[in-house]
Amino acid sequence: FPLPFNGPTREPIPASSLIDDFVTIVEAIPGLGSISVSFAATGVTVCSTTQVVSITFLEQFGDVPSLVVKSTSIASCSDPEVANYDLCGGPQTEIVVDGETAVFGAGTISSRQGTKENEFCSRRGHCDVTTGICGCYSNYITSDGRGNVGDRGDCGYPNAEIQACPGLISCSGHGVCSNAPEYRCTCSAGWTGGDCSDRTCPIGKSWFDLPISNNRAHQLSECSDRGVCDRATSDCNCHTGFKGGACDQIECPGFPTECSGHGTCLTMSQLAENALINGDLEPTTYGNVPNNPLTWDYESMHGCQCDIGWEGHDCSLRSCPRGDNPDTGVVPGEMQYHESQLIQCTADGGNLVLYFRTFYTDPIPHDAGEIALRAALVALDSITDVAITYSSGTELCTIDGSNVVTVTFTQELGDVPALRGFASTVGADLSISAGSVSLLIASDGATLGALTAQQGTMENAVCSDRGICDHELGECTCFYGYGSSDGNLNAGDRGDCGYKLPYLTGEITTVAVDEN
């Protein structure tokens, strides 16, 4: 059976092992160090039903993690389901820790939780984090971890009588000395070290630490465990890719600056609030629930929100034009259409406001004509062009709602989000002399009056699926036989490869070649 400690393990331990073989195998587990082992039943194997094995950690101090034993309850050792190195065919192993007891014959044997300190340089020296070597204070040298001189390099052995706390003056003037017998410094806020001469650095959620229980990890630590504390200045020197006073934030990608100078570096929480679906703002949340272990990084992880015209994880790629594939939607019964939406306004005074893909129009007069309404919509950064048709009269709004406006998106292709109308907010103030103000919008097959809105069914594909995007230039290289369209299958200046070039027609002429 394997016996992992804090993750690593080594060769499996045979169930028939006696004490010497057991010690040899267990001490080879990485990070475990020397141990003291006793068998309650001498001359009996480790997995005997009468055996209790006591393991004392000689080089691991404090409340160390528990050893873990993996076994199976399968009774037959010949069963093919028995995994390699698992115990089988009898009673299973049990590990007791932290004061728990194990039954042995008519009595019990108790485990013991480690209470020795486990501190850098035994809190009797200064740790050089660049070399990992302790510089011991006066009257302290390295120990063996058991109260004797040794080679641990830990400053854990006093080589003279100790009569004061460390420091040129007691605790360097930045703490309180406990005096005899420990002579231990309790440092004031902002100071640390065995002699309180080191400044502390900002703390943040640790990026990588061991969980302390189920769903409890990322405890607060200096420089978030992703930087080195400058004890002289109290500043964190963050590892590459991390930033923030406590190295508690991931840098956004990009060169020479974050997001390549073509976007904004935002937290996961901010990116969720700015989420777009089909170009329309559809905010969600990330990290709003306190202490949710699944979203612990809501202020730590960062990503790029690219400017219009740029894309990629680091916003370094220019976006190419999109368009309709000219080879689809040409068969009768499978025709494709531009999106058309309907507006019905009942009012005879004031202004209305329309919204499309995060942009609001300026106030539009209730009596605006087709040209004025088109101009207001095309002025939005989210609309290239539209066609406007009134079903009745020349004014957008009527007192009886008799006019239904058709807005056809001639350049925004595919199933675009619905327009939103405002009659009394964001600058709108529609009024009516008799009756009630009404502002209705229909899309995706809904009807207003005798008219039906048409959902957009044309593709909105990069280079119309008929070319290759050059992200360095933001231009399409069209396949042979295709060119730039106007968004309506005709030649135009969209640069989208959405126009199918006409084939040359005529008689085939044979040319004779004089071989002389």
For each residue, the residues with C-beta under 8 A, 3 or more apart:
1: 12 13 15 69 70 71 85 86 87 93
2: 9 12 13 69 70 85
3: 9 13 26 29 67 68 69
4: 7 8 9 29 67 68 70
5: 8 9 29 31 32 65 67 68
6: 31 64 65 210
7: 4
8: 4 5 29 30 31
9: 2 3 4 5 29
10: 25 28 29 30
11: 25 28
12: 1 2 84 85
13: 1 2 3 17 22 25 26 46
14: 17 21
15: 1 45 46 47 87
16: 45 46 47
17: 13 14 21 22 25 45 46
18: 21 22 39 43 45 46
19: 22 23 37 38 39 46
20: 23 24
21: 14 17 18 24 25
22: 13 17 18 19 25 26 37 46 53
23: 19 20 26 27 35 37
24: 20 21 27 28
25: 10 11 13 17 21 22 28
26: 3 13 22 23 29 32 35 37 55
27: 23 24 32 33 34 35
28: 10 11 24 25
29: 3 4 5 8 9 10 26 32
30: 8 10
31: 5 6 8 60
32: 5 26 27 29 35 57 59 60
33: 27 57 58 59 60
34: 27 58 59
35: 23 26 27 32 55 56 57 58
36: 55 56 58
37: 19 22 23 26 53 54 55 56
38: 19 53 54
39: 18 19 42 44 46 51 52 53 54
40: 50 51 52 53 54 104 109
41: 44 48 50 51 52
42: 39
43: 18
44: 39 41 48 50 51
45: 15 16 17 18 48 51
46: 13 15 16 17 18 19 22 39 51 53
47: 15 16 51 87 90 93
48: 41 44 45 51
49: 90 91
50: 40 41 44 104 105
51: 39 40 41 44 45 46 47 48
52: 39 40 41 102 104 109
53: 22 37 38 39 40 46
54: 37 38 39 40 109
55: 26 35 36 37 67
56: 35 36 37
57: 32 33 35 60 61 64 114
58: 33 34 35 36 145 146
59: 32 33 34 145 152
60: 31 32 33 57 64 114 118
61: 57 64 114 116 117 118 145
62: 114 115 116 117 118
63: 98 113 114 115
64: 6 57 60 61 114
65: 5 6 210
66: 95 97
67: 3 4 5 55 95
68: 3 4 5 95
69: 1 2 3 93 94 95
70: 1 2 4 85 86
71: 1 86 87 88 92 93
72: 82 83 86 87 88
73: 92
74: 79 81 82 86 88 89
75: 79 88 89 90
76: 79 82 88 89
77: 82 88 89
78:
79: 74 75 76 82 88
80:
81: 74
82: 72 74 76 77 79 86 88
83: 72 86
84: 12
85: 1 2 12 70
86: 1 70 71 72 74 82 83
87: 1 15 47 71 72 90 92 93
88: 71 72 74 75 76 77 79 82
89: 74 75 76 77
90: 47 49 75 87
91: 49
92: 71 73 87
93: 1 47 69 71 87
94: 69 102
95: 66 67 68 69
96: 100 101 102 111
97: 66 100 111 113
98: 63 111 113
99: 110 111 112 113
100: 96 97 110 111
101: 96 108 109 110 111
102: 52 94 96 108 109 110 111
103: 107 108
104: 40 50 52 107 108 109
105: 50
106:
107: 103 104
108: 101 102 103 104
109: 40 52 54 101 102 104
110: 99 100 101 102
111: 96 97 98 99 100 101 102
112: 99
113: 63 97 98 99
114: 57 60 61 62 63 64
115: 62 63
116: 61 62
117: 61 62 122 123
118: 60 61 62
119: 122 123 194
120: 123 127 134
121: 124 125 126 127 134 135 136 154 155 194
122: 117 119 125 134 140 143 154 155 156 194
123: 117 119 120 184 193 194
124: 121 136 137 140 155 156 158 166 194
125: 121 122 134 135 136 137 140 154 155 194
126: 121 134 135 137 193 194 195 197 198
127: 120 121 132 133 134 135
128: 131 132 133 134 135
129: 132 228 229
130:
131: 128
132: 127 128 129
133: 127 128 153
134: 120 121 122 125 126 127 128 142 153 154 155
135: 121 125 126 127 128
136: 121 124 125 140 141 142 155
137: 124 125 126 140 155 166 194 195
138: 166
139: 158 159 160 161 162
140: 122 124 125 136 137 155 156 157 158 159
141: 136 149 155 157 159
142: 134 136 149 150 151 152 153 154 155 156 157
143: 122 146 147 148 149 150 152 154 155 156 157
144: 147 148 149 150 151 152 157
145: 58 59 61 150 152 154 156
146: 58 143 150
147: 143 144 157
148: 143 144 157
149: 141 142 143 144 157 159
150: 142 143 144 145 146 157
151: 142 144
152: 59 142 143 144 145 156
153: 133 134 142
154: 121 122 125 134 142 143 145
155: 121 122 124 125 134 136 137 140 141 142 143
156: 122 124 140 142 143 145 152
157: 140 141 142 143 144 147 148 149 150
158: 124 139 140 161 162
159: 139 140 141 149
160: 139
161: 139 158
162: 139 158 183
163: 183
164: 170 177 183
165: 170 171 175 177 178 179 183 184 185 195
166: 124 137 138 171 172 183 185 194 195
167: 170 171 172 173 185 195 196 197
168: 172
169: 172 173
170: 164 165 167 173 177 185
171: 165 166 167 174 175 176 177 185 186 187 195 196
172: 166 167 168 169 175 191 195 196 197
173: 167 169 170 196
174: 171 187 188 190 191 196 197
175: 165 171 172 185 186 187 188 191 196
176: 171 185 186 188
177: 164 165 170 171 183 184 185
178: 165 182 183 184 185 186
179: 165 183
180: 183
181:
182: 178
183: 162 163 164 165 166 177 178 179 180
184: 123 165 177 178
185: 165 166 167 170 171 175 176 177 178 194 195 196
186: 171 175 176 178
187: 171 174 175 191 192 193 196
188: 174 175 176 191 196
189:
190: 174 199 200 234
191: 172 174 175 187 188 196 197 198 199 200
192: 187 196 198 199 200 231
193: 123 126 187 196 197 198 231
194: 119 121 122 123 124 125 126 137 166 185
195: 126 137 165 166 167 171 172 185
196: 167 171 172 173 174 175 185 187 188 191 192 193
197: 126 167 172 174 191 193
198: 126 191 192 193 231
199: 190 191 192 229 231 232 233 234
200: 190 191 192 222 229 234
201: 222 223 227 229 230 231 234 235 236 246
202: 222 223 234 236 245 246
203: 220 221 222 223 224 246
204: 220 221 223 224 244 246 247 248 300
205: 218 219 220 221 224 248 296 297 300
206: 209 217 218 219 220 221 224 225
207: 218 224 225 226 242 300
208: 225 226
209: 206 217 218 219 221 225
210: 6 65 217
211: 214 215 216 217
212: 216 217 219
213: 216
214: 211
215: 211 293
216: 211 212 213 219 293
217: 206 209 210 211 212 293 296
218: 205 206 207 209 296
219: 205 206 209 212 216
220: 203 204 205 206
221: 203 204 205 206 209 224 225
222: 200 201 202 203 225 229 236 246
223: 201 202 203 204 226 227 228 229 236 237 238 246 247
224: 203 204 205 206 207 221 227 242 244 246 247 248
225: 206 207 208 209 221 222
226: 207 208 223 238 239 242 247 248
227: 201 223 224 236 237 238 239 242 246 247
228: 129 223 236 237
229: 129 199 200 201 222 223 234 235 236 237
230: 201 233 234 235 236 237
231: 192 193 198 199 201 234
232: 199
233: 199 230
234: 190 199 200 201 202 229 230 231
235: 201 229 230
236: 201 202 222 223 227 228 229 230 245 246 247
237: 223 227 228 229 230
238: 223 226 227 242 243 244 247
239: 226 227 242 247
240:
241: 250 251
242: 207 224 226 227 238 239 247 248 249 250 251
243: 238 247 249 250 251
244: 204 224 238 247 248 249
245: 202 236 248
246: 201 202 203 204 222 223 224 227 236
247: 204 223 224 226 227 236 238 239 242 243 244
248: 204 205 224 226 242 244 245 299 300
249: 242 243 244 267 299 300 302
250: 241 242 243 300 301 302
251: 241 242 243 258 265 302
252: 258 259 263 265 302 303 304 314
253: 258 259 304 313 314
254: 257 258 259 260 261 263 304 314 315 316
255: 260 314 316
256: 260 261
257: 254 260 261
258: 251 252 253 254 265 304
259: 252 253 254 262 263 264 265 304 305 306 314 315
260: 254 255 256 257 263 310 314 315 316
261: 254 256 257 315
262: 259 306 307 309 310 315 316
263: 252 254 259 260 304 305 306 307 310 314 315
264: 259 304 305 307
265: 251 252 258 259 302 303 304
266: 270 271 274 302 303 304 305
267: 249 270 271 298 299 300 301 302
268: 271 272 286 287 295 297 298 299 300 301 302 303
269: 272 273 285 286 287 288 298 299
270: 266 267 273 274
271: 266 267 268 274 275 286 303 305
272: 268 269 275 283 284 285 286 287
273: 269 270 283 284 285
274: 266 270 271 281 283 305
275: 271 272 281 282 283 284
276: 279 280 281 282 358
277: 280 282
278: 415 416 417
279: 276 357 358 382 416 417
280: 276 277 357 358 417
281: 274 275 276 358
282: 275 276 277
283: 272 273 274 275
284: 272 273 275
285: 269 272 273 288
286: 268 269 271 272 295 298
287: 268 269 272 292 295 298 299
288: 269 285
289: 292 295
290:
291:
292: 287 289 295 296
293: 215 216 217 296
294:
295: 268 286 287 289 292 298
296: 205 217 218 292 293 300
297: 205 268 300 301
298: 267 268 269 286 287 295 301
299: 248 249 267 268 269 287
300: 204 205 207 248 249 250 267 268 296 297
301: 250 267 268 297 298
302: 249 250 251 252 265 266 267 268
303: 252 265 266 268 271 313
304: 252 253 254 258 259 263 264 265 266 313 314 315
305: 259 263 264 266 271 274
306: 259 262 263 310 311 312 315
307: 262 263 264 310 315
308: 381
309: 262 318 319 474
310: 260 262 263 306 307 315 316 317 318 319
311: 306 315 317 318 319 471
312: 306 315 316 317 471
313: 253 303 304
314: 252 253 254 255 259 260 263 304
315: 254 259 260 261 262 263 304 306 307 310 311 312
316: 254 255 260 262 310 312
317: 310 311 312 471
318: 309 310 311 471 472 473 474
319: 309 310 311 471 474
320: 462 463 469 470 471 474 475 476 495
321: 462 463 476 494 495 496
322: 413 460 461 462 463 464 496
323: 413 459 460 461 463 464 485 487 494 496 497 498
324: 328 329 336 413 458 459 460 461 464 485 487 489 496 498
325: 328 329 459 461 464 465 466 498
326: 330 464 466 482 485 489 498 499 500
327: 330 466 500
328: 324 325 334 336 459
329: 324 325 334 335 336 457 458
330: 326 327 334 335
331: 334 335
332: 335
333:
334: 328 329 330 331
335: 329 330 331 332
336: 324 328 329 457 458 459
337: 340 454 455 456 457 458
338: 408 409 410 413 454 456 458 488
339: 408 409 412 413 414 415 416 443 454 455 456
340: 337 406 407 408 409 453 454
341: 406 407 409 418 419 441 442 443 453
342: 404 405 406 407 440 441 442 443 446 447 448 451 453
343: 354 396 404 405 407 419 421 439 440 441 448
344: 401 403 404 405 438 439 440 441 442 448 449
345: 352 366 396 397 398 401 403 405 421 430 438 439 440
346: 397 398 399 400 401 432 435 436 437 438 439
347: 350 352 366 397 399 423 430 431 432 437 438 439
348: 366 397 398 399 431 432 433
349: 366 430 431 432 433
350: 347 366 428 429 430 431
351: 363 364 365 366 427 428 429 430
352: 345 347 363 364 366 396 397 421 422 423 428 430 439
353: 360 361 362 363 364 421 422 425 426 427 428
354: 343 360 361 364 376 377 419 420 421 422
355: 359 360 361 419 420 421 422 426
356: 359 377 380 382 383 416 417 419 420
357: 279 280 380 382 383 416 417
358: 276 279 280 281 382
359: 355 356 380 381 382 383
360: 353 354 355 380 422 426 427
361: 353 354 355 364 376 377 379 380
362: 353 376 379 427
363: 351 352 353 427 428 429
364: 351 352 353 354 361 368 372 373 376 396
365: 351 368 372 396
366: 345 347 348 349 350 351 352 395 396 397 430
367: 395 396 397
368: 364 365 372 373 376 395 396
369: 372 373 394 395 396
370: 373 374 388 389 390 394
371: 374 375 388
372: 364 365 368 369 375 376
373: 364 368 369 370 376 377 388 396 405
374: 370 371 377 378 386 387 388
375: 371 372 378 379
376: 354 361 362 364 368 372 373 379
377: 354 356 361 373 374 380 383 386 388 407
378: 374 375 383 384 385 386
379: 361 362 375 376
380: 356 357 359 360 361 377 383
381: 308 359
382: 279 356 357 358 359 412
383: 356 357 359 377 378 380 386 409 411 412
384: 378 410 411 412
385: 378 410 411
386: 374 377 378 383 407 408 409 410 411
387: 374 406 407 408 410
388: 370 371 373 374 377 405 406 407 408
389: 370 405 406 408
390: 370 393 394 396 403 404 405
391: 402 403 404 405 406 449 450 451
392: 398 402 403 404
393: 390 398 402 403
394: 369 370 390
395: 366 367 368 369 398 403
396: 343 345 352 364 365 366 367 368 369 373 390 403 405
397: 345 346 347 348 352 366 367 403 430
398: 345 346 348 392 393 395 401 402 403
399: 346 347 348 432 433 434 435
400: 346
401: 344 345 346 398 438
402: 391 392 393 398
403: 344 345 390 391 392 393 395 396 397 398
404: 342 343 344 390 391 392 448 449 450 451
405: 342 343 344 345 373 388 389 390 391 396
406: 340 341 342 387 388 389 391 451
407: 340 341 342 343 377 386 387 388 419
408: 338 339 340 386 387 388 389
409: 338 339 340 341 383 386 412 413 416 456
410: 338 384 385 386 387 487 488
411: 383 384 385 386 487 494
412: 339 382 383 384 409 416 456 460
413: 322 323 324 338 339 409 416 456 458 459 460 487
414: 339 456 457 458 459 460
415: 278 339 444 455 456 457
416: 278 279 339 356 357 409 412 413 456
417: 278 279 280 356 357
418: 341 441 443 444
419: 341 343 354 355 356 407 441 443
420: 354 355 356 441
421: 343 345 352 353 354 355 439 440 441
422: 352 353 354 355 360 425 426 427 428 439
423: 347 352 428 430 437 438 439
424: 428 429 430 437
425: 353 422 428
426: 353 355 360 422
427: 351 353 360 362 363 422
428: 350 351 352 353 363 422 423 424 425
429: 350 351 363 424
430: 345 347 349 350 351 352 366 397 423 424 437 439
431: 347 348 349 350 437
432: 346 347 348 349 399 435 436 437
433: 348 349 399
434: 399
435: 346 399 432
436: 346 432
437: 346 347 423 424 430 431 432
438: 344 345 346 347 401 423
439: 343 344 345 346 347 352 421 422 423 430
440: 342 343 344 345 421 448
441: 341 342 343 344 418 419 420 421
442: 341 342 344 446 447 448 452 453
443: 339 341 342 418 419 446 453 455
444: 415 418 453 455
445: 452 453 454 455
446: 342 442 443 452 453
447: 342 442 450 451 452 453
448: 342 343 344 404 440 442 451 453
449: 344 391 404
450: 391 404 447
451: 342 391 404 406 447 448
452: 442 445 446 447
453: 340 341 342 442 443 444 445 446 447 448
454: 337 338 339 340 445
455: 337 339 415 443 444 445
456: 337 338 339 409 412 413 414 415 416
457: 329 336 337 414 415
458: 324 329 336 337 338 413 414
459: 323 324 325 328 336 413 414 464 465
460: 322 323 324 412 413 414
461: 322 323 324 325 464 465
462: 320 321 322 465 469 476
463: 320 321 322 323 466 467 468 469 476 477 478 496 497
464: 322 323 324 325 326 459 461 467 476 482 485 496 497 498
465: 325 459 461 462
466: 325 326 327 463 478 479 482 497 498
467: 463 464 476 477 478 479 482 496 497
468: 463 476 477 479
469: 320 462 463 474 475 476 477
470: 320 473 474 475 476 477
471: 311 312 317 318 319 320 474
472: 318
473: 318 470
474: 309 318 319 320 469 470 471
475: 320 469 470 495
476: 320 321 462 463 464 467 468 469 470 495 496 497
477: 463 467 468 469 470
478: 463 466 467 482 483 484 497
479: 466 467 468 482 497
480:
481: 500 501
482: 326 464 466 467 478 479 497 498 499 500 501
483: 478 491 497 499 501
484: 478 491 492 493 494 495 496 497 498 499
485: 323 324 326 464 488 489 490 491 492 494 496 497 498 499
486: 490 491 492 493 494 499
487: 323 324 410 411 413 492 494 496 498
488: 338 410 485 492
489: 324 326 485 498 499 500
490: 485 486 499
491: 483 484 485 486 499
492: 484 485 486 487 488 499
493: 484 486
494: 321 323 411 484 485 486 487 498
495: 320 321 475 476 484
496: 321 322 323 324 463 464 467 476 484 485 487
497: 323 463 464 466 467 476 478 479 482 483 484 485
498: 323 324 325 326 464 466 482 484 485 487 489 494
499: 326 482 483 484 485 486 489 490 491 492
500: 326 327 481 482 489
501: 481 482 483
502:
503:
504:
505:
506:
507:
508:
509:
510:
511:
512:
513:
514:
515:
516:
